Amino acid sequence: MAQWEQVQYLSTQTLSELYPPTFPMDVRCYLANWIEEQCWDEIMLDSPEHEARALSLLDQIISFLQAIAQDNPNVVERMRLQHISRNMNVYRSHPLQLVKTVQEILKKERILLSQTVHPPAPSPLPEMSMPLVGAQRDAGNRDVDLLVLKVLEIQNCRQQIHQLQEELNWERENFESVQVSQSNGLDPKTSEQVNKLQNHIQQLEFNGQVIAKKRVQLLQEAVVSLEQCQSRLIHRIKSWRREQHLATIGAPFDDNLGPLQTWCEQLLGVNVKLRQEVIIMGRDWAGAEPITELQERLGLLLQTLIQSSLMVDKQPPQVIKTQSKFSTTVRYLLGEKVAPGKPVLLKAQIITEAQARNLGQLGTIPTENVGELINNTAILEHNTSTKSTCATFRNMSIKKIKRADRKGSESVTEEKFALLFSTEISITGCDTPYRIQMISLPIVVIVHGSQDNNALATIIWDCAFSEPDRIPFVVPERVPWKQMCATLDSKFRSEVQTQRSLDRYNQHFLAQKIFDKPDFSGDFSNMLVSWAQFNKEVLPGRSFTFWQWFDGVMELTKKHLKSYWSDGLIFGFIGKQHLHLILQDRPNGTFLLRFSDSEIGGITIAYVAPTENGGRKIQNIQPFTKKDLEIRCLGDRIRDIELITHVYPDLPKNDFFKKYYTDDPLPYSHGYIGVSIQTKVVAGESASSPSSIVPRSETPQDTHIRPQYPSGPLYPNLPQFQPHYPPDMEVPGVPYPDPLSISPFSVSDMAPNNPAPENEMELEDFLDPDIYKMPQ
C-alpha cells in the first residue's frame, strides 16, 4: 500500500480532482492494498475475453465494500459505503470501463508522485508505535550485550597478560640462575640452556606486547561503543520525555520506565568495569596519553548518565491554581546504585522561562526566588516490589508567584513557569557526589478558575508546536493549519475518549471558522494560523475565541455526548452552506445534530420543515447546553420532538436513538402523581411567499402548523416573555423567546435586503453550491 500512503499527502484539491464520481476516493482508500496488488495493466481493454476477468474484479470490489460497511460502527459511514457499493453496479454492463478507470487513476497517481520534489512534512503529532519501541529496546539490549562481550574480552586480555607476566618473571629468574652457573663453569650444557631461555623470554615479551596492544585497542573500541550506546539511550530518554509532553494533546504514550532503568543500570555497570580496567592498565602505563584520554571520556560518560537518569515520572498539572494542592513524582533510574547511608533529599522550586534558559547554559541552581512553594521537599525511597526509586511530592502548593513584566497585550495566562527538582547524590563505585537536576514540563500559574481555559490554550500550543531540544520555552507564533488540525483532532479524541476522528468536513469548517473564511472552498492545509487567531482574538461577531468555543464543544461531548459521537449519530462541525446542500433534497422531518456555531458548549438539531405554501425550509432548534442535557438527556429530547423523524441521510430516528431513551419515571408513592419534563418545539405559521424548494410528491406535508404556546414556564426561574402582539398576529422576523423554541419564519418571509437569520436557510442564500460535494 506504499503508493496510497504517499498519495494521501497530496493537496485536498488535487485529490478531489483525481477520483471520478463513479470511482470515489472512499473505494481507493478502503481497498488500497487490494487495488495495488491486482494486475490491472494485464487486462486488455479491447479484448472481449478479458471482460469476465473485469467482471470478477467488480464483484470483489462490491463484496469488499459491503463487508467493510457491515463491520463499520459509524452508521453514517456504513450507509455511505453501502450506497457506494450499490453505485458500483453502474460498471456491470461495461466491466472493462472499470479497469480503464482504475488504470487511469493509478497512472495519474504515479505521475503526481513523481512530480513531488519535496517529501511530505512529518506529522505534528509524532507517534511511536509499540513495535518501534520494542525494536529500540531490542537494539539497546544488543548494544549492551556486545559491550559486555567486549568487557569480557578485555578482562581476558588482562588475565592473559597477568599470566604471561608471571611466566615471564619465572623464566627471567631461571635465566639469571643459569647465567650464574655458566659464569662458574659448573655445567657444559649451560650455554645451550641459556639460549633456549633467552628465546623463550623474548617470545613471552613479544606475546605480551601483542596482547597489551590488543587490550588497549579493545578498551578504545569499548569506550567508543559505550559512547554510541549511551547516545542512543539519551536519545530514547529524550524521546520518552517528548512523548510524555505530546500526551497532553492525546498522542500515544507508554509511561513504563522499566526498560530505560535496566538500560541505565547496565551502562553504569559497563562504565564502572571499563574504568577499573583503565585504572589497572594505567598502573603499568602511568601518564600515557591513551590512558588519560580514556579516563576523561569515561568520566564524562558517567557524569552524563548519572545526571540524565533523573526523570519526572508523573508531571505536575500544567495549569496550577495558587493555594491549591497538587502532586508530582520524580524517579531516579539508578536508584539501586545509590550509595547507602545518608538519605537523598530532593528539593523543588519554581523557575521562570528566563531562568530555565540560563539553567541549560550554566547548569546552576537559580538563586532568585520567583514563587513560594509549600511542601517542596521529598526523600528518594526505594520500592523493592516495583524496583523503582522515587520521590513523591504529595501535597505541594504554590502560595504566591512573582510575575514578570509583560509586554503589550500579553496576559498572565501566557506566562510559562516550570518546577526545578535538584539534589546531590552519591553512586556506589564513584568517588565524588554528583549534583543532578531536572525541570518539569511548562506550567501556567493562575489565581482564579476563570483563567483555566486560557491557560490550557497556552499549554496546548506549547505542547503541539514546540520543537524537540528547543530553548525553553520557545514556540512559533504561526503554524500551518494541517498541524493545528491534527492537534485539534488528537485532543478531541483524547479528551472525549473516543476512536472517532473529526472527518474532513468537520476539519474544513473549523478552518473556515478560525480563518473567518466561510465561503472559501480551497485547501487550508498550508495556510498559517497564528496564536492570536487560536486564543487571542475573539471570533467575528462573538464574545469568545476559537479555542474557548472548541473547548466548550469538547467539554459538552465528553460529559453528555460521547456515545452519540462514537456511534456516528452527531455530524459535528458543519457550516450553513454544507448543511443546506446535504439537507436540501431530504424529506420533511430529516434532521442532523451539529455543534452550535454561536454558543459555547451547545448542540443543535437542524431539520427540514414544511412552509405554509408547500415548500421546505431548514430550521435549527435552539442549542442544548450542558445544563439542558443534565435536566433531560439528548435521546429523550429527540424522542420528544415529533417534527423530526429521520436522522440524516434517511435513518428512522427510533431505530438508532432508541437505546438512548430512558424509561418514564414511576409514580411516586405516598399518594402523589408522578411528573416528567418534556421537550417541546414551538412551530409557527410560514408566510405565503413562495419557497425555492419544492416538496417531494411522495412525502405528504402538513403546511398549516400554527404556533403553540406553552401553558406554563419550562424553566420557572427564567423571566417570562410578555408578547406585545396577539398570538395569531404575524410579526416577520421576531423569534419566540422560549428557551427550546425555534423561529417559525423562513428566509422568504423577510425583506430581500435583510440578512437571513442564523437558524434558517434557503437555497438562494448561497452562491456557490459546489463548495461541498457529498457522494450520492
C-alpha positions in Angstrom: 0.0 0.0 0.0 3.1 2.2 -0.4 1.6 4.3 -3.3 -1.6 5.1 -1.4 0.3 6.1 1.7 2.2 8.7 -0.4 -0.9 9.8 -2.3 -2.6 10.9 0.9 -0.1 13.7 1.3 -1.2 15.4 -1.9 -3.3 18.5 -1.5 -7.1 18.2 -0.9 -7.9 19.9 -4.2 -5.6 17.5 -6.1 -7.2 14.5 -4.5 -10.7 15.8 -5.2 -9.9 16.1 -8.9 -8.2 12.7 -9.1 -11.1 10.4 -8.5 -14.3 10.5 -10.6 -17.8 10.2 -9.1 -18.1 6.6 -10.5 -15.0 5.6 -8.5 -14.9 7.8 -5.4 -11.8 8.2 -3.2 -13.6 6.1 -0.5 -13.1 3.0 -2.7 -9.4 3.8 -3.2 -8.9 4.4 0.5 -10.7 1.3 1.9 -9.4 -1.1 -0.8 -5.9 0.5 -1.3 -3.9 -2.6 -0.6 -6.1 -4.9 -2.7 -6.2 -2.4 -5.6 -2.4 -2.1 -5.8 -2.0 -5.9 -5.7 -4.1 -6.5 -8.8 -2.6 -6.7 -12.3 -4.8 -4.1 -14.0 -2.4 -3.4 -16.8 -2.6 -7.0 -18.0 -6.2 -6.7 -18.8 -6.7 -5.6 -22.5 -9.5 -3.1 -22.8 -10.2 -4.2 -26.4 -10.4 -7.9 -25.6 -13.8 -9.4 -25.0 -12.1 -12.4 -23.5 -10.9 -10.2 -20.6 -14.4 -9.0 -19.8 -15.1 -11.9 -17.5 -12.0 -11.1 -15.5 -13.0 -7.5 -15.2 -16.5 -8.5 -14.0 -14.9 -10.7 -11.4 -12.9 -7.7 -10.1 -16.0 -5.6 -10.0 -17.8 -8.3 -7.9 -14.9 -8.4 -5.5 -14.9 -4.6 -5.0 -18.7 -4.6 -4.3 -18.3 -7.6 -1.9 -15.4 -5.9 -0.1 -17.3 -2.7 0.3 -20.3 -4.4 1.7 -18.2 -6.4 4.2 -16.4 -3.2 5.4 -19.8 -1.4 5.7 -21.1 -4.3 7.7 -18.3 -4.0 10.3 -18.3 -0.2 10.5 -19.7 1.0 13.8 -20.3 4.5 12.4 -23.8 4.4 11.0 -23.3 7.4 8.6 -20.1 5.8 7.2 -21.9 2.4 7.0 -24.8 3.9 4.9 -22.3 5.8 2.7 -20.3 2.6 1.9 -23.5 0.7 1.2 -24.6 3.5 -1.1 -21.2 3.5 -2.9 -21.3 -0.3 -3.3 -24.7 -0.1 -5.0 -23.5 2.7 -7.3 -20.6 0.5 -8.4 -23.1 -1.6 -10.3 -23.0 1.0 -13.0 -20.0 -0.8 -14.3 -21.8 -4.1 -14.6 -22.9 -3.6 -18.2 -19.4 -2.4 -19.1 -16.9 -4.0 -16.7 -13.9 -3.1 -18.9 -14.7 0.5 -18.2 -13.9 -0.1 -14.5 -10.5 -1.4 -15.5 -9.8 1.6 -17.7 -10.9 3.9 -14.8 -8.6 2.2 -12.3 -5.7 2.2 -14.8 -6.0 5.9 -15.4 -6.2 6.7 -11.6 -3.1 4.6 -10.8 -1.2 6.2 -13.7 -2.2 9.8 -12.6 -1.2 9.0 -9.0 2.3 7.8 -10.2 2.7 10.9 -12.3 1.7 13.3 -9.4 4.1 11.5 -7.0 6.9 11.7 -9.5 6.4 15.4 -9.7 6.5 15.9 -6.0 10.0 17.3 -5.3 9.8 17.5 -1.5 8.8 14.7 0.7 5.7 15.1 2.8 6.1 17.0 6.1 6.2 14.9 9.2 3.1 14.7 11.3 2.8 17.3 14.0 2.0 14.6 16.4 4.9 12.1 16.1 3.6 8.7 17.1 5.8 5.9 18.2 4.2 2.6 17.7 4.8 -0.2 20.1 6.7 -2.3 17.5 9.1 0.5 17.0 9.6 1.0 20.8 10.2 -2.7 21.0 12.7 -2.6 18.2 14.6 0.2 20.0 14.6 -1.9 23.2 15.9 -4.9 21.3 18.6 -2.7 19.7 19.6 -1.4 23.1 19.8 -4.9 24.5 22.0 -6.0 21.6 24.3 -3.0 22.1 24.7 -3.8 25.8 25.3 -7.4 25.1 28.1 -6.5 22.6 29.6 -4.2 25.2 29.5 -6.9 27.9 31.4 -9.2 25.5 34.0 -6.5 24.8 34.5 -6.1 28.6 34.9 -9.9 29.0 37.4 -9.9 26.2 39.3 -7.0 27.8 39.3 -8.8 31.1 40.5 -12.0 29.4 43.4 -10.0 27.9 44.2 -8.6 31.3 44.3 -12.1 32.7 46.5 -13.4 29.8 48.9 -10.5 30.3 49.0 -11.3 34.0 49.7 -15.0 33.3 52.4 -14.1 30.8 53.9 -11.7 33.2 54.1 -14.4 35.9 55.6 -16.8 33.5 58.0 -14.2 32.2 59.1 -13.4 35.8 59.7 -17.1 36.4 61.7 -17.5 33.2 63.8 -14.5 33.9 64.5 -15.9 37.4 65.6 -19.1 35.7 67.7 -17.2 33.2 69.6 -15.4 35.9 70.3 -18.7 37.7 71.5 -20.3 34.6 73.8 -17.3 33.8 75.3 -17.6 37.3 76.0 -21.4 36.7 77.5 -20.6 33.3 79.9 -18.0 34.8 81.1 -20.6 37.4 81.6 -23.2 34.7 79.7 -25.9 36.5 77.7 -27.3 33.6 78.9 -27.5 30.0 75.3 -27.6 28.7 74.5 -24.3 30.3 75.2 -22.3 27.2 72.5 -24.2 25.2 70.0 -23.7 28.1 70.7 -20.0 28.3 69.9 -19.6 24.6 66.6 -21.5 25.0 65.6 -19.4 27.9 66.5 -16.2 26.2 64.4 -17.1 23.1 61.5 -18.1 25.3 61.7 -14.8 27.3 61.8 -12.9 24.0 58.7 -14.8 22.8 56.9 -14.1 26.0 57.7 -10.4 25.8 56.5 -10.3 22.2 53.3 -12.1 23.1 52.8 -9.7 26.0 53.2 -6.7 23.8 50.7 -8.1 21.2 48.1 -8.8 23.9 48.8 -5.4 25.5 48.2 -3.6 22.2 45.0 -5.7 21.7 43.9 -4.8 25.2 44.4 -1.0 24.5 42.6 -1.4 21.2 39.7 -3.3 22.8 39.4 -0.6 25.5 39.3 2.1 22.9 36.7 0.2 20.9 34.7 -0.4 24.0 34.6 3.2 25.0 33.5 4.2 21.5 30.8 1.6 21.6 29.8 2.8 25.1 29.5 6.4 23.8 27.4 5.2 20.9 25.2 3.1 23.1 24.8 5.8 25.7 24.0 8.3 23.0 21.1 6.1 21.9 20.0 5.7 25.5 20.0 9.5 26.0 18.1 9.9 22.7 15.5 7.4 23.9 15.2 9.2 27.3 14.6 12.5 25.4 12.0 10.7 23.2 10.3 9.4 26.3 10.1 13.0 27.7 8.9 14.2 24.3 6.2 11.5 24.2 5.2 12.5 27.7 4.8 16.1 26.5 2.8 15.2 23.5 0.5 13.0 25.6 -1.0 16.3 26.7 -2.7 16.6 23.3 -3.6 12.9 23.1 -0.5 11.4 21.4 0.1 7.7 22.4 2.5 7.3 25.3 4.0 4.3 27.0 4.9 5.6 30.5 6.8 2.4 31.5 10.3 3.4 32.6 11.4 -0.1 33.5 13.3 -0.8 30.2 15.1 2.5 30.4 16.1 1.8 34.0 17.5 -1.5 33.0 19.4 0.1 30.2 20.8 2.8 32.5 21.9 0.2 35.1 23.6 -1.9 32.5 25.5 1.0 31.0 26.6 2.1 34.5 27.9 -1.4 35.2 29.9 -1.4 31.9 31.3 2.1 32.6 32.4 1.1 36.1 34.2 -2.1 34.8 35.8 -0.2 32.0 37.1 2.5 34.4 38.5 -0.3 36.6 40.3 -1.8 33.5 41.7 1.6 32.6 42.9 2.2 36.1 44.6 -1.3 36.2 46.2 -0.6 32.8 47.3 2.8 34.0 49.5 1.3 36.7 51.7 -0.2 34.0 51.4 2.8 31.6 51.2 5.6 34.1 50.8 9.0 32.4 50.4 7.5 29.0 48.2 9.7 26.7 45.8 6.9 25.7 45.1 6.1 29.3 44.4 9.7 30.3 42.1 10.2 27.3 40.1 7.1 28.1 39.8 8.1 31.8 38.4 11.5 30.8 35.9 10.1 28.2 34.6 7.5 30.7 34.3 10.2 33.4 32.3 12.4 31.1 30.0 9.5 30.1 29.5 8.6 33.8 28.6 12.1 34.7 26.1 12.4 31.8 24.5 9.1 32.6 24.1 9.9 36.3 22.6 13.3 35.6 20.3 12.1 32.8 18.8 9.3 34.9 16.6 11.8 36.9 13.1 11.7 35.4 9.8 13.5 36.2 7.7 10.3 36.2 4.4 11.9 37.0 4.3 15.5 35.8 2.6 18.2 37.9 -0.6 19.7 36.5 0.3 22.1 33.7 -2.2 24.6 34.9 -1.9 25.2 38.6 -4.0 27.4 40.7 -2.4 29.1 43.6 -3.3 27.9 47.1 -4.4 24.5 45.6 -2.8 21.2 46.4 -1.2 19.1 43.7 1.3 16.2 43.4 4.2 15.1 41.3 6.6 12.2 41.3 10.3 12.2 40.4 12.1 8.9 39.7 15.8 8.1 39.7 16.6 5.3 37.2 19.9 4.5 39.0 18.2 4.3 42.4 19.5 0.8 43.2 23.1 2.1 42.7 22.7 5.0 45.1 25.3 4.7 47.9 23.8 3.7 51.2 23.9 6.0 54.2 22.5 9.5 54.2 19.0 9.8 52.7 18.8 11.6 49.4 16.5 14.7 49.7 15.1 16.3 46.6 14.1 19.9 46.6 11.6 21.6 44.2 11.5 25.3 43.3 9.5 27.2 40.7 11.5 29.0 38.0 10.7 31.4 35.1 11.2 30.9 31.4 14.3 33.1 31.6 15.7 31.0 34.5 15.1 27.8 32.6 17.1 29.1 29.7 20.0 30.1 31.9 19.8 26.7 33.6 20.5 25.0 30.3 23.5 27.2 29.6 25.1 27.4 33.1 23.9 24.3 34.9 23.5 26.2 38.1 20.6 26.5 40.6 18.8 29.8 40.2 19.2 31.9 43.3 16.3 34.3 42.7 13.0 33.0 44.2 10.1 33.8 42.0 7.5 31.8 43.9 6.8 30.3 47.3 6.3 26.5 47.2 4.8 24.7 50.2 5.9 21.1 50.9 8.6 21.3 48.3 11.0 18.6 49.6 10.8 14.8 49.4 13.1 11.8 50.0 14.1 9.3 47.4 12.6 6.0 48.5 13.2 2.6 47.0 10.3 0.2 46.4 11.5 -3.3 46.3 8.3 -4.7 44.7 8.4 -2.3 41.7 12.3 -1.9 41.8 11.8 1.8 41.4 13.3 4.7 43.4 11.0 7.7 43.6 10.5 10.9 45.5 6.7 11.8 45.7 5.6 15.3 46.4 2.1 14.7 47.6 0.8 18.0 48.9 2.6 20.7 47.1 1.1 24.1 46.7 2.1 27.5 45.2 1.5 30.0 47.9 2.4 33.0 45.8 4.0 33.8 42.5 6.1 36.7 41.2 5.1 37.8 37.7 7.5 39.1 35.1 6.9 42.4 33.4 4.5 41.8 30.5 4.8 43.4 27.1 1.9 44.8 25.0 -1.2 42.6 25.2 0.4 39.6 27.0 -1.7 38.2 29.7 -0.8 36.2 32.9 -2.2 33.0 31.2 0.5 33.2 28.6 3.4 33.3 31.1 5.1 29.9 31.5 7.0 28.6 34.5 8.4 25.2 35.4 9.3 23.2 38.5 13.0 22.5 39.0 14.0 19.4 41.0 17.5 19.1 42.3 19.7 17.1 44.7 23.2 15.8 45.4 23.7 12.1 45.0 26.4 9.6 45.6 26.7 6.4 43.4 28.3 3.2 44.6 31.7 2.8 42.9 32.1 6.6 42.3 34.4 8.7 44.4 32.6 12.0 44.3 29.0 13.0 44.7 27.1 14.5 41.7 24.8 17.4 41.5 21.7 16.5 39.5 18.6 18.4 38.4 15.6 18.1 36.1 12.8 20.5 35.1 9.2 19.7 34.6 7.1 20.5 31.6 6.0 24.1 31.3 3.2 25.1 33.7 0.9 28.1 33.8 0.1 29.6 37.2 -3.4 31.0 37.7 -5.2 32.6 40.6 -8.8 32.0 39.6 -10.7 29.2 37.9 -11.9 31.6 35.2 -8.4 31.7 33.8 -8.2 27.9 33.4 -9.4 27.8 29.8 -6.9 30.4 28.5 -4.1 28.8 30.5 -4.9 25.5 28.9 -4.7 27.1 25.5 -1.1 28.2 26.2 -0.2 24.7 27.3 -1.8 23.1 24.2 0.0 25.5 21.8 3.3 24.8 23.7 2.9 21.1 23.6 1.8 20.7 20.0 4.2 23.1 18.3 7.4 23.1 20.3 10.4 21.6 18.7 12.5 18.8 20.4 15.5 20.2 22.3 14.2 23.7 22.0 15.4 26.7 24.1 12.9 26.8 27.0 10.1 27.5 26.2 10.2 28.8 22.7 7.3 28.2 20.4 6.4 29.5 16.9 3.9 32.3 16.6 2.3 30.8 13.5 1.9 27.2 12.4 0.4 25.5 9.3 -3.2 24.7 9.5 -2.6 21.0 8.9 -0.6 20.8 12.1 -3.3 22.7 14.0 -5.9 20.5 12.5 -4.1 17.3 13.6 -3.7 18.8 17.1 -7.4 19.6 17.4 -8.4 16.1 16.2 -5.9 14.3 18.6 -7.0 16.5 21.5 -10.7 15.9 20.8 -10.3 12.1 20.6 -8.2 12.1 23.8 -10.5 14.4 25.8 -13.7 12.7 24.7 -12.1 9.2 24.9 -13.3 8.1 21.5 -11.9 6.4 18.4 -13.9 8.5 16.0 -11.9 11.4 14.5 -13.0 14.7 13.0 -13.7 14.0 9.4 -12.6 16.2 6.5 -15.9 18.1 6.5 -15.5 18.9 10.2 -11.9 20.0 9.7 -12.9 22.2 6.7 -15.5 24.0 8.8 -13.1 24.5 11.6 -10.6 26.1 9.2 -13.3 28.3 7.8 -14.1 29.4 11.3 -10.6 30.2 12.6 -9.6 32.0 9.4 -13.1 33.7 9.1 -13.5 32.5 5.5 -17.0 30.9 5.4 -17.1 30.9 1.6 -13.6 29.6 1.0 -13.7 26.1 -0.6 -10.0 25.6 -1.3 -7.2 23.8 0.6 -6.4 25.4 4.0 -3.5 22.9 4.7 -0.6 25.2 4.3 -2.3 28.4 5.5 -0.7 29.7 8.6 -2.8 30.1 11.7 -1.5 32.4 14.5 -1.6 32.2 18.3 -3.8 35.3 18.2 -6.3 33.5 15.9 -6.2 30.5 18.2 -6.9 32.1 21.5 -6.2 35.9 21.5 -8.7 37.5 19.2 -12.4 36.9 19.6 -14.2 35.4 16.7 -16.1 37.8 14.4 -19.5 38.7 15.9 -18.8 36.6 19.0 -17.5 37.3 22.5 -15.2 34.3 22.7 -12.1 33.0 21.0 -11.8 29.9 18.7 -10.2 27.8 21.5 -12.8 28.8 24.1 -15.5 27.7 21.6 -13.8 24.4 20.6 -13.0 23.6 24.2 -16.7 24.1 25.1 -17.7 21.6 22.5 -15.2 19.0 23.8 -16.4 19.5 27.4 -20.1 19.0 26.3 -19.2 16.0 24.2 -17.1 14.4 26.9 -19.8 14.7 29.6 -23.0 14.2 27.7 -22.5 13.1 24.1 -19.6 10.6 24.0 -21.7 7.6 23.0 -23.7 9.6 20.4 -20.5 10.9 18.8 -18.8 7.5 18.9 -21.8 5.9 17.2 -21.7 8.4 14.4 -25.0 10.0 15.3 -23.6 13.5 15.5 -22.5 15.2 12.3 -20.5 17.7 14.4 -18.9 20.8 13.0 -20.7 21.9 9.8 -21.2 25.2 8.1 -24.6 26.6 6.9 -23.7 26.1 3.2 -22.7 22.5 3.7 -25.7 21.9 5.9 -28.1 23.3 3.3 -26.6 21.3 0.5 -26.9 17.9 2.2 -30.4 18.6 3.5 -31.9 20.4 0.6 -33.3 17.3 -1.1 -34.3 15.4 2.0 -37.9 14.9 3.0 -39.6 16.8 5.8 -38.5 15.6 9.3 -35.0 14.7 8.2 -32.5 16.1 10.8 -28.9 16.0 11.9 -27.1 17.0 15.0 -24.4 19.7 14.8 -22.4 21.7 17.3 -23.6 25.3 17.8 -21.7 27.9 15.9 -22.7 30.8 18.1 -22.7 29.4 21.6 -20.0 27.8 23.7 -20.8 24.2 24.5 -24.1 23.8 22.6 -25.5 21.2 20.3 -28.5 22.0 18.0 -30.8 20.0 15.8 -31.1 21.1 12.2 -34.1 19.7 10.3 -36.2 20.1 7.2 -39.5 21.7 8.0 -42.5 22.5 5.8 -43.6 26.0 4.9 -47.1 27.2 4.5 -47.0 27.4 0.8 -45.9 23.8 0.3 -42.2 24.4 0.2 -39.5 23.3 2.7 -37.0 25.2 4.8 -34.2 24.2 7.2 -34.7 25.0 10.8 -32.2 25.0 13.7 -33.6 24.3 17.2 -32.1 26.5 19.9 -28.9 24.8 21.2 -29.0 22.4 24.1 -26.2 23.2 26.6 -24.7 21.2 29.5 -27.4 22.4 31.9 -30.1 21.4 29.4 -28.7 17.9 29.0 -28.3 17.5 32.8 -32.1 18.1 33.1 -33.0 15.8 30.2 -30.7 13.7 28.0 -30.3 14.3 24.3 -32.0 11.0 23.4 -35.2 11.8 25.3 -35.3 15.3 23.8 -35.0 13.8 20.3 -37.8 11.4 21.2 -40.0 14.3 22.4 -39.8 16.3 19.2 -42.3 14.8 16.8 -41.3 17.2 14.0 -38.1 15.2 13.4 -38.4 11.6 12.2 -35.3 10.5 10.3 -31.7 11.2 11.1 -29.6 12.1 8.0 -29.5 10.6 5.4 -32.7 8.6 5.9 -32.5 6.6 9.1 -35.5 6.2 11.3 -34.7 8.0 14.5 -36.2 5.4 16.8 -34.1 2.7 15.3 -30.8 4.5 16.2 -31.7 6.6 19.2 -33.9 4.0 21.0 -31.1 2.8 23.2 -30.6 6.3 24.5 -34.2 6.7 25.6 -34.8 6.5 29.3 -37.8 4.9 31.0 -40.6 7.1 32.1 -40.4 7.7 35.9 -42.6 5.6 38.0 -45.4 7.3 40.0 -44.3 8.4 43.4 -45.7 6.7 46.5 -47.5 8.4 49.3 -50.4 9.4 47.1 -48.5 11.7 44.7 -48.8 11.6 41.0 -45.5 11.4 39.1 -44.4 14.2 36.8 -41.9 14.4 33.9 -40.2 17.0 31.8 -40.7 17.0 28.1 -39.0 19.0 25.3 -41.4 21.0 23.1 -40.6 22.8 19.9 -42.9 25.7 19.2 -43.8 25.7 15.5 -45.1 28.8 13.7 -47.0 29.7 10.6 -45.0 30.4 7.5 -45.6 33.4 5.3 -47.3 33.0 2.0 -44.3 33.9 -0.2 -43.1 31.1 -2.4 -40.3 28.8 -1.4 -37.3 27.9 -3.5 -37.5 24.2 -2.5 -40.4 22.2 -4.0 -41.8 19.4 -1.7 -41.4 15.8 -2.8 -44.7 14.5 -4.2 -44.2 11.2 -2.3 -43.9 13.0 1.0 -47.2 14.5 2.2 -46.7 17.6 4.2 -48.9 19.5 6.6 -48.2 23.1 5.7 -50.6 24.7 8.2 -48.7 24.4 11.5 -49.8 27.2 13.8 -47.8 28.5 16.8 -48.3 26.6 20.0 -47.5 28.4 23.3 -46.7 26.5 26.4 -49.2 26.8 29.2 -46.6 27.3 31.8 -42.9 28.2 32.1 -40.4 25.5 31.0 -37.8 26.9 33.4 -39.6 28.6 36.3 -36.5 30.7 37.2 -36.3 32.4 33.8 -38.1 35.7 33.2 -41.2 35.0 31.0 -41.8 36.9 27.8 -44.8 39.1 27.6 -45.8 39.4 23.9 -46.7 42.8 22.6 -48.8 41.3 19.8 -51.8 38.9 19.7 -50.8 35.3 19.4 -52.3 34.9 16.0 -50.7 38.0 14.5 -47.9 37.6 12.0 -44.7 39.5 13.1 -42.0 38.8 10.5 -38.5 38.4 11.8 -39.4 38.2 15.6 -38.4 34.8 17.1 -40.2 33.4 20.0 -38.1 33.6 23.2 -38.9 30.2 24.7 -35.5 28.6 25.6 -36.3 25.5 23.5 -38.1 27.1 20.6 -37.3 28.0 17.0 -38.3 30.9 14.8 -41.2 29.8 12.6 -40.3 32.2 9.8 -38.4 31.2 6.7 -35.9 33.4 4.8 -38.6 34.0 2.1 -40.7 35.8 4.8 -38.2 38.6 5.1 -37.5 41.6 3.1 -35.0 40.9 0.3 -32.3 43.2 1.7 -32.4 41.7 5.2 -29.8 39.1 6.0 -31.1 35.6 6.8 -31.5 34.7 10.4 -28.9 32.3 11.8 -31.3 29.5 12.4 -33.0 29.4 8.9 -31.7 28.8 5.4 -33.0 28.8 1.9 -31.2 27.7 -1.3 -30.9 31.2 -2.8 -28.8 32.4 0.1 -25.8 30.6 -1.2 -24.0 31.5 -4.4 -21.7 28.5 -4.7 -23.4 25.2 -4.2 -20.3 23.2 -5.3 -18.3 24.2 -2.2 -19.2 20.8 -0.7 -19.8 17.7 -2.7 -21.3 14.8 -0.9 -21.2 11.3 -2.5 -24.6 10.3 -3.8 
